Amino acid sequence: MAGPLQGLRVLDFTTLLPGPYATMMLADMGAEVLRVEAPDRLDLTRVMPPHDGGTSTAHAYLNRGKASLALDLKRPDSVAVIKQLVADYDIVIEQFRPGVMDRLGIGYDTLRGINPSLIYCAITGYGQTGPYRYRAGHDINYLALAGVSSHCGRQASGPPPLGIQVADVAGGSHHAVMGILAAVIHRQQTGEGQLVDVSMTDAAFALNGMAGAACLAGGEVPGPERSLLNGGSFYDYYETADGRWLSVGSLEPAFMARLCDALGLSELKDQGLSPDPERQRELKQALKSALAERTLDEWQALFAELDACVEPVLTVAEASAHPQLRARDMVLDVPRPEGGTQPQLGHPIKFSATPCQARHTGRSLGADSDAVLGSLARAR
């Protein structure tokens, strides 16, 4: 079955992670995505290890469901192809620094002159305005400047380098998809296209959420291990006897009672929501000592039948085999163009009527402009 975005056509000029992840989500939901790559400007995900069947696993995953087109955008004939294509496309998404697309002759003003209903999304580190708009950056920089890193990690060791790219994906990719789809609804109502300006730093700043609200309106400056949810209470990770870890999130009194009863700490069950740091330290030390007495497997067996908000810290490989994630189709076998399949992360949004599909790991349309345009016309 087709996805809910069937009929939307996307021209994708992005590389690396934020834009490709966003357009992968759009493709999974049924949009037709044509990725434009510069033959002389290597997308690093093409060579990023590890490789499967000679192809980077990152590149195959991020570009599934898309067609790709090699065009040197510094050449007038390539620019002419883009101008011809954009007349029949709904969305353009790019990830260059501000002004680059204008210098290439295919900026927002030029393209909306060809297609007034065009939705043009620009993902950048700092946005299209402001003193940092031309500055280079990466995920770690955006999180740092947005204040996120300041209240993560431990007081003794400082902010951690995270295992996932929060500003890139939760910031850039997801906010781009939200902005684009909001613009699609606006266009349905008014016929107008528009520019969607996504700053990964803005998005990361917004992700401060409750801590940000407490700081701005309540005067509470967050820091590591100072709040209920960032290590300042028992809500934390605990090492087991075999060097593995358990997550304990037993915030509500009923869950805390079950946890303490299971660990023989019933006398501490009333301390879970205590605002007293000393009482939290006492509870945390008791949990640490108790949970260190058994292995992860032993604790998993105990808490499997106990609704206490205690779960194991799994590796990605273990998570991929977990029955809950398997039941939700979060690991898919995606067809390769050359035959066979590749296991990939599934799409996380489920629809009742039009399920998402991971259609293939990507296909190239080549670099011959006339042939490409003919192929696209036949595909329509």
Summary of the structure (lengths in Angstrom):
residues: 380
radius of gyration: 24.4
end to end distance: 17.7
largest distance: 77.2
contacts: 1164
relative contact order: 0.13
helix: 41%
strand: 16%
